[in-house]
Amino acid sequence: MQIKSFLLFFVFFITLSLCAQEKEITSKLYETYETYKEPSLDKRRVKYREIQPFIVEYRKNPKFTVKTVGKSIEGRDLNLISIGRGEVSVFLWSQMHGNEPTATLAIFDILNFLDSNDFQAKKKEILDNLTLHFLPMLNPDGAEVYQRRNRLGIDINRDALRLQSPEGRTLKRVRDSLEADFGFNLHDQSTYYNAERTEKPATISYLAPAYNYEKEINEVRSNAMKVIAFMNGIIQKYAPGQVGKYNDAFEPRAFGDNIQKWGTSAILIESGGYPNDIEKQEIRKLNYVSILSAIYTIAKGSYVDIALEDYEKIPENDRKLFDLKIENATYPLLGDDYILDIGINQLEVDKEGNTDFWYSSRILDLGDLSTYYGYETLNASGYTLKTGKVYPEVFGNLQQLKSLNTVEVLKNGYTYVRVKNISLEQLESPYPIHIVGENYVVPELNLEVGINPTFILEKDGKIVYTVVNGFLIELDKIEQSMHSYFDGKNAMIYR
């Protein structure tokens, strides 16, 4: 009995020791990230042409093997970048959905890390035990126009059975040829997901997909769960409370579910939202740390000692976040006052070329929103909602607006300014105020779901806040933060 107890203690001690080593290494990965971040890929809307120079360089690099494994519908090459000599095969693919690019950026950061001369002992452990295969940007045609679906108009992630898309056939063929032990299915999710029953965004969400309707757990799925539990422990250090878990209802058409069924431990990673991280650069960094941490624990084999209960403890994803939530505002309607919460989302509209965007915000919900949260929340108790006014002067063109003191205009309750000559192509205002045509009639405030949220909030006869195109402006502080309202995205042009 004493020998058995000693052995159990010894195993427990070794496990703790390994976990401590791995956590120390992941801390260093986070701290040194900027050394390996690929600086030329600094925007979300990355295009196929932007990653091709890196593919060309990796073809020349003796550390890597690059193979063209397929083509998209429009004829863009799908490339597999491999490194390592180990028996365990790890397959990672990104951007199956063209408008979900965060992990594509992180993959090139990881490749920079693997190509560096740093962390030699740890990288040797990885590359001696694993062979890593990266297929970045599986849907380059969708990425070109920043849309979810491929050129055929289908969701590749629902094509695992019919295999009508060349991209889907490539994914299946590569997985089968590698007989991959682990598969990382890398996506972006809506920024409006939160960790269940909290105001925290689900910055990273995980899932070990089910392989049947019964949601059974075999060794293949169990291994995926354990690796996820390890990654969760790492990410909690950098984004505490900001990890969620997808519902594991079986989807028979989905690649993740089928890859699990085909014998590869499938790990879904979804990149969600993070405060003030519009281009998802912090989330990209978390992907980098999360994926490399997972690769390291797989190489060490230490994930096998992690309890499945740790996976189950991860809170479910919920979808109860707004960009802006206004609570308890007084809304006068037909002679009576009503108390309302307002949920507002700042929705992106792509500009021509799909490399940039502007905002066209909308009210998503009204009423009692006490079970919802906001990236930004204003308790508007005692504040009355009122219609913003139109500035009395009419300007000849946008250039003349440079003479306008926008701060004073907003403080006096004006949210619209008239301009005679407006370019037909321009839809976003260069100032934090709506620009309207000479004859445009501004409607009275009539709150309803779907309208653009523009109004003022008044308290004791003083205008304290203005909401323009769904962005909250605190007027007493506007001089200190005016730069954040002058990015050409936060107001609109109406004709």
Buried (B, 14 or more C-beta within 10 A) or exposed (E): EEEEEEEEEEEEEEBEEBBEBBBEBBBBBBEBBEEBBBEEBEBBBBBBEBBBEBBEEBBEBEEBBBBEBBBBBEEBBBBBBBBBEBEBBBBBBBBBBBBBBBBBBBBBBBBBBBBEEEBEEBBEBBBEBBBBBBBBBBBBBBBBBBBBBBBBEBBBBBBBEEBEBBBBEBBBEBBEEBEBBBBBBBBBBBBBBBBBEBBBBBBBBBBBBBBEEEEEBEEBBBBBBBBBBBBBBBBBEBBEBBBBBBEBEBBEEBBBBBBBBBBBBBBBBBBBBBEEBBEBBBBBBBBBBBBBBBBBBBBBEBBBBBEBEBBEEBBBBBEBBBBBBBBBBBBEEEEEEBEBBBBBBBBBEBBEEBBBBBBBBBBBBBEEBEEBBBBBBBEBEEBBBBBBBBBEEBBEEBEBBEEBEBBEBBBEBBBBBBBEEBEEEBBBBBBBBBBBBEEBEBEEBEBEEEEBBBBBBBBEEEBBBBBBBBBBBEBEEBEEEEEEBBEBBBBBBBE
